[in-house]
Amino acid sequence: MEEEAKKALYKIFAQDDEIEIVDEKGDGRHFYIQIVSEKFKNKSLVERSRMVYRALNDLLKKDHMHAVRLKLKTPKEC
């Protein structure tokens, strides 16, 4: 599932953006996603989250991913 999610996210984010996906419970349904990207510059936390959820929409709708915890930052915020 992590690879499918990364593929979906890299359709929106640049290949040099940092994307980390962790299966938090080992069940393939509960994930922690951390993304560091310039695309978050001048965007609110809500706007950043919407970007990620749009990218993961198909996986969420098919119930492949049940819960997602996000940490979204620009490189300057790290």
ABEGO torsion letter per residue (X at the ends): XAAAAAAAAAAABBAABBBBBBBAAGAGABBBBBBBBAAABGBBAAAAAAAAAAAAAAAAAAGABABBBBBBBBAAAX
